[in-house]
Amino acid sequence: MMNNQLHYGKPAENSYKGWEHEALPVGNGTMGSKVFGWVGRERIQFNEKTLWSGGPKPGDDSYNGGNLEGKHSVLPEIRQALEDGNTEKAKQLAEEHLVGPNSPEYGRYLSFGDIYLDFTNQSKELESVTDYKRVLDMDTATTSVRYKEDGTTFKRDTFISHPDKVMVTHLSKEGDKPLEFNAGLYLTKELVDGGSNHVNHYAEKESDYKQATVEYTEKGALLKGTVRDNGLEFASYMEIDTDGVIEVLDGYLRVTGATYATLMTHAVTNYAQNPETNYRDTTMDVAEVAQSTVQQAIDKTYEQVKVDHINDHQDLFHRVQLDLGAKTSALFTDDLLATYDKQDGRALEELFYQYGRYLLITSSRPGKNALPANLQGVWNAVDNPAWNSDYHMNVNLQMNYWPAYSANMAETALPLINFVDDLRYYGRVAASEYANITSKEGEENGWLAHTQVTPFGWTTPGWNYYWGWSPAANAWIMQNVYEYYRYTQDKEFLQEKIYPMLKETAKFWNQFLHYDEASDRWVSSPSYSPEHGTITIGNTFDQSLVWQLFHDFKEATEVLRDVEGFRPDDTLLAEISEKFAKLKPLHINNDGHIKEWYEEDTDAFTGEKVEKHHRHVSELVGLFPGTLFSKDNPDYMEAAKATLNHRGDGGTGWAKANKINLWARLLDGNRAHHLLSEQLRQSTLNNLWDTHPPFQIDGNFGATSGITEMLLQSHDGYIAPLPALPDVWKDGSVKGLKARGNVEVAMNWKNSTLYELQLTAHSGGLLTIDYPNIHNWTATVNGKLVEHQMVKDNRIAINTQKGDNVVLKFISSEALPERK
């Protein structure tokens, strides 16, 4: 098994490419930083996830999430034009009306600041030092740099503590040379180079977006400023604890004669996740919060802050242990990536899996005003990042959270759930203006959001119909929300938090669906399949997502029906059940593929803007992450295989990650592994970040989810161990995965055959397990042999109580090894 470390033999270069491809990320969910690891110098670039431009200004009572007035008035005309086969008229109306403004109010995620260190008694050249090593230790969520010069070893450790809310850089040395350095705190200095063509480096200056001042004292540095267009206040404070001498010079601090120095930094804004206060905490003194947070951590001491940080991080990270039979490798991580085809690839695959878990833990943790991971998690080096580093809800935000539950990190999804809850405020404005679905005061009657959303409740469509109109985004993101209950079985949270969101989303679609007489379906109209094709009626993407939404709403209602204080809306349930039966989301075309557009194989379908190998596979959203497909319905499974074969294995990083999950659901582990290999070969940077290009973090999360799906599935009412095990993973073990029903899973396998399965029933109930010949296995509950129930061929069920430990073992004449 790999030690969970990324390690390198040289620093990151001083450029945007160096930031994107080479610098190493640490974070606590709210703050994130990239560390470059230079010799004789250091750059620690940091972010705080609420530092955004756009949105409302303080006291602005005109902001409404960007929604334009009265756009619903064209819906009947568009729907009629589509039913009449007049696609051109429908297109013209949609392009003119079913859009939102291209407005500065949309905003963008901004970079925050930099700490620069200049070691005045050290060389600046790699060739002048020995034993250089740069490491990201995922076990401790710490990045380290160490090297030796003139007999003295210098070391720098950086982490960001979730419990204490501070970024910590600890400088130490072994040898005669003292630590002597200058330290400066700045707004992020833009690095201008070729970079990615998706990032404009840099017509603007940093002052175009934010303004700030920096004050230095003998203790530290305070940076305080505002975002120019919205008045958002921000501050960061850095304090130095050292046994050396600190001097205040012009624009920086100088430390001399030290054996150690600890820099602690906090960054904060006065953003509040509250649309009724224009997303501001007007009572907050950001400078005071920054300084007091650091002071409290300094008072605890570096050693205690570090211990608490590691314990907090490991409580999440150490839940899952994966062994794919990797051989120990001495290669640096960039060499491991470069030689993936020539070396034992298992080492890189294990590392890549855990890296996805690490990135979600470090970019999404619960807390007051905590935002979910965005397109870049929490890391951003420029003020005009690709796609604004925003929240895209036509796959990307959803993909960010695919591994949250199955890879045993449910807490990381709480910021997403709160974010979606908040979107409903201006989402009701969107529902009113674009769908004519209105809410009276105190009534939750339906909300709407589209492809792009922001922390300021931006819920209007994008400014181009063909990527910006995506009404089923609300249904899709509710899958992520509802899965929290399916994995945790927390009925109280379901009743109080999730169900009201689920119900209002279902109410929207109950009203928005339009009956299409020609197809005898309740349809989403007009619809557009991300991100190609033309305007149509009831495409598979929308229909599948609404099917899943209604399925989940019906299921949640029955779960809560007998809970004290719950009042089911049986009238709504009956209406939804009637429409549910006539959504008819899946159809197979003449080529044996799942239709992406219902109109395929008819004269009404022109094939306009259809791309054979498009990166999105929107027609299979019901296969993954949905539950619309099942191996018990082989016709649709075979059509899905044909669809994926037709689409091909190419695409961006996240698109390959998406296909890993799809092939895993199709129970083809070798094809899923091929896609994983393609992602590692073609779409992974030296620091193992996924690239679209440019860097986009959803591919990391999607890959971790896909590997989990290859090892464990539970979406179809039963637990399926090793459903898509590739041949190259013939021997291995995994511990700590989660199945729906709040079941923790551990497995051992040899020669591609499972020989031991351990299930911990944290909530109890009937456990159903599906695996070849499982009915011949022995089963014990808490060490006592039990009889199991036969459900069907290769499927058994075992009754459990809360906390029961179930062990199933394969009986063989061969002696098999114990779990590692």
Disulfide bonds with the S-S distance in Angstrom:
none
